Amino acid sequence: MSTNLDLSALRVFLQVAELAHFSRAADELGLPKGRVSQVVRELEARLGTRLFQRTTRRVSLTPDGELLAERARGLLADAGEIEALFQQDRQLSGRLRADLPVRLALDVVLPALPGFLDAHPGLQVEISCTDRRVDLVEEGFDCVLRVGAVHDAMLVARPLGQLRMMNVASPAYLAHHGTPATPADLLAQGHELVHYSQTWADRRPRFDWVDGDGRPHSLHLPARVSVNHTDAYEVAALGGMGIVQAPCVGLRAAVADGRLVRILPGYEPAPLPVNLVMSQRRHTPRRARVFMDWLAALLAGHLDDA
């Protein structure tokens, strides 16, 4: 490799490789698309090999590109660690992109965010609030706060704890259907669920719980209303449309003021794991590491130990 090869060119190359798109990489880097293309062409000329296969719809790495990407990730990670040794007291700057579950974002993170921004005035923070599972690399996120298990081998998960669950319904709903004392009452009293699913393919609403030995159980119940968003889920419960099962953190206020009633406290779903998720394929900048440490400390009071 030529001694003239610099880290900035490798960063551009890796951004294109990870996003598989020149325009998206340019947007992420804050550079003109033409400049990104030029850097890649110069890098290919310097190395004497083609790094990308380009078509009108897709950009993919060649075998030589795969080899360079593997080595470049290691070089940039080492460079980041060296820089961090001398930047502990330097003000954070730049843009940070994070994706958060809706209820945790609205109830916990966003109310506390002004304090984080005051401590780091040089940062620009982009917060995505969604219940769907975003593609961390494709969509250019520095980190994702994810509720539920993480199975992708290309992602690194930092466990933060667990979200305890509860069963709730509105007072009007319970006045009409009765208050169940056991899961068997759900059938006997003709109860209904509000069905929550991120994909409409999941069409079988069920009431889930774990027993005292941690064994899971399920009971299929009817649901006339299905939603794919946590805010809609809570609003449907408040409107008396059925029973919902959701994390305590998002329901405490409505239970405390009587708008919702907690039911079947001994028959609740297993807690949901909460993880901070990063890409294994990209260097995590210091600003993202500081933000993740802040998130972990902030959420500690709202999560149970794993």
N, C-alpha and C positions, 0 to 999 in steps of 0.2 A: 504494500500500500504506500502510495506517495506520501512523503512528509508534508506536502502541501494540503493534504486532506484535513479539513477542519470539522469541529464538532457541530457547528451550525448547519453544515451541509448534511451531516448524518441525521440531525434532528428533522430537517425537512424531508429527507428520504424516508425516515421511519414514520413520519406523520402520513405521508402518502401511502406507505405500505399498510399501516394499520387501518386507515379509513378507506383504502382501495378507491381513492377518488382525489383528483388533483384540486378541484374547486373546493371541496370540503376541507381538504388539508390547508389550502390557502386561507379560508375563512378562520380556521382554528388557529393558524399561526399569525393572522393579521397581516398577510402579505398579498400582493397581487398574484392572480393565478399565473400570469406570464413569468413572474419571478420564480415561483415554485417550479414551473416547467424548466426554466433556464438552469436552476440549481441542479435538478436531476440530470439534465443533458450534460452539464459540465462534469458531474460526478461520474456518469457513464463514460465520458470521453477520458477522464483522468484514469479510470480503472481499466479502460479498454474492454468493457463488456456491457451487455444490455441487462438492465436491472428489472425492467418491467415489460410485461406484455400488455399492449394497449389496443383496445377495440373501442368502438363508439359507445359501448355500454359498460365496459368493465376494465379495470386496471388490476393486474395480478403480478405477483413476483415471479421472475424466472428462477431457475435453480441457483444461479449466481446471486440473484437478489435475495433469495432465502438465506444463503450463506452469509451475505453481508448483514442482513437484518439481525441474525442471531448474534454476530460479533458486535454490531453497533449498539444493541441493547445493553450488552455488558459494559462497553466503553462509556456510554452515557450514564449508566447507573454509577459506575466508579467516579466519573466526573462530578456527578451530583453529590456524592458523598464527600468528595474533596471540597467542593464549594461550600457545603453545609458546615464544614469545620470552621470556616472563616466568616460565616454569615449569620451566626446565631444572634448577633445584636443588630443586624441590618434590617431595616423596615421591609416588611413584605409588600410586594407590588404585583400587578398583573391581574389577569382574569381567572376566576375560579368557577368551574361548572360542576354542580352537584344535583343529583336526582333524589328526591325524598318521597316517602309515602305521604299521601294527602293529609291524613289526620295527625301524624307526628309533625309534619311541617306546620300545619295551622295551629295546633294546640301547644306545641313545645318549642320548635326550632325558631320559627319566624318571630314570635314575641321576644325571644332572647337575642335575635340577630343584631339589633342596634348596638348592643354592648360589644359584640365581636367586631363590628365595623368601626366603632370608636377606637378600639385597641389597635386596629390595623387600617388606618385611613388610606393607604395606598392600594388597597384591594378593591376589585370589582367582582361582585358575587352574582352568579346566575343560578337561581334556584328553580329547578323543574319539579312540579308537584304532580305526580301521576300514580295511579294504581297498577298500571301495566308494567311489565318487565322490560325496561329499556335495554338496548344494546349499548353497553358502556363504551366500547371501542368505536363502533360505527357512528354513534351519535356524539362522540367527543367529550364524554364526561370524565372529570378527574376522579370522582368517587361517586358511589351510589349507596344509599342507606336502604337495605333490602330486608323486608320481613318475609320469613320463610326460608327453607333450605336452599343452599347454593350448591349446584351440582356441576357447574361448568369448570373443567380442568384448566381453562385459560384465565380464570379469575382467582384472585387471592381474597379470602374472606377473613375479616377480623371480627370475631364474636364479641358482641357487646352485652348480651343478656337475653332475656325472654319477655314477651308481652303476655301478661295474664289475661285470660278471656272471661267474659261473663255473658249470661243470657238475660235479655231484657224484652219488655213489651210495654205498651202504653197502658195507663189506667183504663181508658175506654175499651181497649181490646180485651183486657182481663175481665172487665165488668160484663162483657158480652159472652166470653168463652169460658170464664172461670180461671182460677189460678192453679196450675198443676203442682202437685207435690212430688210426683215421680214421672219418669219418662212414659210410663204406661198411661198416665192421665192425658198425655198429649194426643193419643189416639182416642181414648174414651171420651174426652171432652170436645173432640173435633177441632183441634188446634191447627193453625196454618203458620208457615214460615214466610218471611221475606227472603227470597232466594238471591244470594250474592254469588256472582261468578265473573271472572275476567274474560271468559270465553263463552259465547252462547251455545257452544257444543255441549256444555255440561248442563243437562236438562233434568237431573234427578235431585231435587232439593232433599236435604237430610239434616236431621238434628244429631250432632256429634257430641260425645262426652267420653271421659276416661273415668274408670272406677278407682276405688281406693288402692288397687294394686297397679295402677297405671295402664290397665288394659283398655284399648279403644273399643267403643261401641257406636253404632249408628242406627238411626230410625228414620225411614223415609216418610216424609209428610208432604201434604199438598202445599203449593204456593201459587197464588194468583198474580203475584208481582215479582218480577226478577229485575235486578239492577247490576250494573258493572262498575259502580263508583261508590266509595265509602260515604260520601256526603249524602247521596241518594239513599243509601242503605239506612242511615240514621233518620232521615226525613220520613222514609216509609214507615219506620217503626213509630216515630212520633205521631204519624197520621193514623195509627191503629190498623195497619195493613198486615201485621203478623209479628211473630217472634223473630228476633235477630240474635246472632252470636258474634260478638266482636270484641276487640281488645278493650280492656277497662279504661285505658288512658283516654280514649275518645268518647267514652260514655259517662264518665264520672259526673260532669256538670249536670247533665240531663237527669241522672239518677238522684243527685243531691237536691235538686229543686223539684223533684216529683214528677217531671214530665215523662220519665220512664221508670219502670219498676223492675228491680232485679228479681229473677225467678230461678228456681231449681239450682240453688247455689252449690249443691253437692254433685251436680251433673253438668260440668262445664268441659269444653274442649281442652285438649292439651295446649300448653303455652306455645306461642310462636317464636322461633329464634329470630333474633335481630342481628344483622351483620353489616359492617362497613365493607364494601366490595371495591376492589381495585383491579385493574388489568395487570396480568402477569407479564404482558408484552411491552409495557411502556413505563418509562421512568416516572415516578411520582414526584412532582415538584414540591419544594419545601412548603409553599403556601397551602398545598393540598394536605400535607401531613399535619400542619398546624391546625387547619380547619377540622380535620378528622379527630385530632386529639380534643379539640373544643367540643365537638359533637359527642364524643364518648363521655366526657365529663358531664355535659349537659343532660344526657339521657340516663346517666347512672341512677338518678333519683326516681326515674319512671319505669325502670326495668327490673325484673327479678334476676337473680344470678342464674346462669345457665346450669 
